[in-house]
Amino acid sequence: MNSIKKLNQNKDYLKERMEFYYLLNNENLSLAESDGENYLIGQGDKKYPIWLWNKDNLSKEKWEEIKKLLKEEYHLEEENILICKKECYEELAKAFQISNCYEMGYLACEKLKFCKETPGIFAKANYGDKIVLAKLWQSFLEEIEKETVELNECLEEVTELLKKDCFYVWKDYQGKVISMASYSVEKDVAKISHVYTRKEERNKGYCTSLIYHLTKKLLEENLQPMLYT
């Protein structure tokens, strides 16, 4: 684990830290041993993509080390999705005969632009809405994972987010929760995630208004707001 933490001071990693932010700010990430300088491999769950960050111009020995970890620890196969640098696709696709290689993009906001607001209220999520939030969370997960998710599991996850004080919603003027989003902070970067709007309320600008106000809040706290694409 110390070798992984070393990357927080690694100038090569820091130049690309926003693209690979997920690797150093995910409590549920299963990490292979990193040498703290040349590479880091991680995966949140077997059904999720495998992530690889590596230093440019690696030696042949380091590439062999990475390939060994991908094969023995992560069992990289055709059905896996691998997130890596574009210039690594060819080498890894050849070694593992995979086609699902992707380069992760991100959106970073440095200056807020005007947003035409949808009527409603930007608010911090609260315990009084816990059941409503859990049901919204359930819909969010089921839409992503394409399978049934237990409400109790969603209640636990929502409770943890409420404890962290980083969970925000957009409500209509009747107090109904329409959209949700959370964020996590690593150094000066705030990664916005879990962005979701009720299906029946989409394309009305609710989520745009929520992200506008959340971005404004983060910028005022001298944080760099960021979204993955």
C-alpha positions, 0 to 999 in steps of 0.5 A: 500500500505504501508503494501505491501512496507514493504515486501521490508524489510521483510527477509523472502520475500527477501530470495525468492524475485527473484522467486516472483519479479513480485509481487513487480515490476509490475505497472499494478498489482492489489493487495489485501491488504497484512499484510506486513509480511506473504503474498502478492497476486496479479494479472495483469489482469483477464486473467493472473495467480494469484500470491501468496507469503506467509511466511513458516509455516503460522498459521491457521488464516493466511491461512484462511485470504489468502483463504478468499482473494482468494475467495472474491477478486480474485474469484479463480476457476478451470480455474484460474492459481495460481502461488505459492510455491510448498508446498502450492499446496495441501492446496489450491487445496483442498480448491478451487478444482483447478488443475492449480497450478504452481511454478515459476522458474527463471534463474539468471546470475552471470557470463557471458559465451561465446556466438557465435554471430550471425552477427548483431548489439546490439542497444538501441531501438529508436523512429525512429523505433517506428512503426517497434517496435509497429508491432513487439510488436503486433506480440508478444502480439498476439502470447501470448494472441491468439487474435487480438491486436490493433496497437495503443495500441502497439504504446502506450506501446512501447512509454512508454518503450522507455521513460524508456530507457530500451528497446533493439534490435538486428538488422541485418547489413541492420538495420532491427529489428530482436529481442527485449527485455526490462528489469525493475529494482527492487533494484539490480535485472534486470528482462529481459522480452518481449523477442521476435524474428520475426517468420521467423528469429527464430533458427538463434541465433539472440535472443541468441546474444541479451540476451548475450549483454543485460546480459553483459550490466546489469552485468557491471552495477552491476545488477543481470540479471534474466529471468522467466521460 
